[in-house]
C-alpha cells in the first residue's frame, strides 16, 4: 500500500512539474507538439509517395532536437514545415524528412564517429549527436561555421566539433570515420572522403549536377576496402562549395 502510494505521489509530482514547465513557457510546449506532428505526418507515417522512416532512435532524435532554434527567429514558425529553409549565404537547412531519411540510411550506432560535410546551421549534426559517440562537421562558409559552433555549444551538444574549411578534403586529422554524411551535392564522390571512410563504413551523399536532380547515393566500403555505390531517391541539394568559390 505504501509502495502504491509512493508511486502515485511520484507520478503526481512529475505531472505537476510538466504542467509547471508548460505554464512557464507555452511557446516551447507548442514547438514540442509541432515536432511530434512533424515526425508523425512527414516522417514515420509519411505520405504514400515517400518511404517512411522507421528507426525508433532516429525518430526520437527528430522529436528531441529543437529545429526552430536552428533558423532565424523570423522563420521559427515555419521550422517544422515539410520543406527546406534558407539560413543565409545561399545555404539551406534541409527538409526534415530528408534529414531523417539520410540519418536512417547511415545505420549509425552509439559507438560510431561520424563526419558531416556541410554543417550549415548545425541541425543535422545535432540530430546525429544523439545517436553516435562523436560528430565532426565541416562548413566552408566561415560565418555559418561560427554560428553553428556557438549554437551547438549553447544548446549543449557537447560531442560535436565544428570546423570552417573545404569539406571536399574531409577532416584528415581525426579520420577515419565509421559514417560520413554529405549535405550538399557533388558531381562525384570526393576521393579524400572515400579514403577517410573506415572499412565497413557507410557514406550517404547526394550525387549529381549542380542545380539539377541529384540522387541520394549510399557508398559502402567493404572490410577489404572495395567500394560499392547504390542510388536511392532523387533529391535537390545546394552544390558543394569549394575553396575559392565562396563570395
Secondary structure, DSSP 8 states (H G I E B T S, - for coil): -HHHHHHHHHHHHHHHHHHHHHHH-HHHHHHHHHHHHHIIIIIIT--TTS-----HHHHHHHHHS-GGGGS-GGGGGGTTSSS-EEEETTEEE--HHHHHHHHHHHT--TT-EEEEE--TTSHHHHHHHTTSSEEEEEESSHHHHHHHHHHHHHTT-TTEEEEES-GGG--GGG--EEEEEEEEEESS--HHHHHHEEEEEEEEEEES-TTS-EEEEEEEE-TTS-EEEEEEEEE---B---TTT--
